[in-house]
Amino acid sequence: MERQFPMLSTVKAPERVPVHLIALCRTSGEAVLLAIRYGKKSQRQVANAIGMEPAQLARIVVGNAHMPADKALALAYVVGNWGWQQWVAHACGFDLVTRQERPEARMARLEAENAELRARAA
């Protein structure tokens, strides 16, 4: 797969932020800022990379706006961590865990997704 799509090998999967840092965040904005700082990025870099105005991201960080859920995955990949998602789970009393699928279940899920994509393209 990496031979066919060389860019896939350059995208690093997001990592987990230490839980003690997540527990220090009181708001969603603080968690977004933690994720950005933990990823060693600037707010402007992150905003541009996820397709958001820097001013909007600034409003999210200070608490005058909320992080849009449809930008959450892009945020995680840009900053290289699951910080904001971990905070959401922690605030609800849960923890993020990696989904464990049996190979047969994964194959069935991927085949269903593939069939759906083919149906859309037709």
KAQUI-V391156 format. One record per residue. RES is the residue in three letters. SS is DSSP state (@ for helix, = for strand, . for the rest). PSI is psi in whole degrees, -180 to 180 (999 if undefined). D_CENTER is the distance of its C-alpha to the mean C-alpha in Angstrom with 1 decimal. Layout:
RES/SS/PSI/D_CENTER + RES/SS/PSI/D_CENTER
This chain:
MET/./-44/22.6 + GLU/./-29/21.8 + ARG/./-37/25.4 + GLN/./-37/24.8 + PHE/./84/21.5 + PRO/@/-25/21.7 + MET/@/-24/18.5 + LEU/@/-32/16.5 + SER/@/-18/17.8 + THR/@/-16/16.6 + VAL/./114/12.9 + LYS/./139/12.0 + ALA/./141/9.6 + PRO/./148/7.3 + GLU/=/169/9.8 + ARG/./145/10.6 + VAL/./142/12.0 + PRO/./137/15.6 + VAL/@/-34/16.3 + HIS/@/-28/19.2 + LEU/@/-38/17.1 + ILE/@/-42/14.8 + ALA/@/-23/18.2 + LEU/@/-21/19.5 + CYS/./129/17.2 + ARG/./-23/19.2 + THR/./166/17.1 + SER/@/-40/13.8 + GLY/@/-41/14.7 + GLU/@/-36/15.5 + ALA/@/-38/12.2 + VAL/@/-45/10.5 + LEU/@/-40/13.4 + LEU/@/-47/13.1 + ALA/@/-42/9.7 + ILE/@/-48/11.3 + ARG/@/-40/14.5 + TYR/@/-32/13.4 + GLY/./0/11.9 + LYS/./46/15.3 + LYS/./164/14.5 + SER/./158/16.4 + GLN/@/-38/15.3 + ARG/@/-44/17.1 + GLN/@/-47/15.4 + VAL/@/-47/11.9 + ALA/@/-48/13.5 + ASN/@/-40/15.3 + ALA/@/-30/12.6 + ILE/@/4/10.4 + GLY/./41/13.8 + MET/./148/14.6 + GLU/./138/17.9 + PRO/@/-35/17.9 + ALA/@/-37/20.1 + GLN/@/-43/17.7 + LEU/@/-38/15.0 + ALA/@/-40/18.0 + ARG/@/-36/19.0 + ILE/@/-45/15.7 + VAL/@/-40/16.1 + VAL/@/-8/19.7 + GLY/./9/19.2 + ASN/./-1/21.0 + ALA/./167/18.1 + HIS/./151/15.0 + MET/./123/11.4 + PRO/./133/11.4 + ALA/@/-31/9.4 + ASP/@/-9/9.6 + LYS/@/-3/7.6 + ALA/@/-43/4.5 + LEU/@/-42/3.2 + ALA/@/-42/5.4 + LEU/@/-47/4.8 + ALA/@/-43/2.8 + TYR/@/-34/5.5 + VAL/@/-45/7.9 + VAL/@/-14/8.2 + GLY/./19/8.1 + ASN/=/165/7.0 + TRP/./23/5.6 + GLY/@/-52/8.1 + TRP/@/-42/7.5 + GLN/@/-38/6.7 + GLN/@/-39/9.6 + TRP/@/-42/11.7 + VAL/@/-48/11.6 + ALA/@/-44/12.8 + HIS/@/-40/15.2 + ALA/@/-26/16.6 + CYS/./0/17.5 + GLY/./20/19.1 + PHE/./-180/16.8 + ASP/./150/14.8 + LEU/./136/11.9 + VAL/./152/13.7 + THR/./132/13.3 + ARG/./131/15.0 + GLN/./115/18.4 + GLU/./143/20.2 + ARG/./148/23.7 + PRO/@/-37/24.3 + GLU/@/-42/26.4 + ALA/@/-40/23.8 + ARG/@/-43/21.1 + MET/@/-43/23.8 + ALA/@/-42/24.7 + ARG/@/-45/21.2 + LEU/@/-39/20.8 + GLU/@/-39/24.4 + ALA/@/-43/23.7 + GLU/@/-41/20.7 + ASN/@/-45/23.0 + ALA/@/-40/25.8 + GLU/@/-42/23.9 + LEU/@/-39/22.8 + ARG/@/-40/26.5 + ALA/@/-38/27.8 + ARG/@/-39/25.7 + ALA/@/-24/27.0 + ALA/./999/30.6
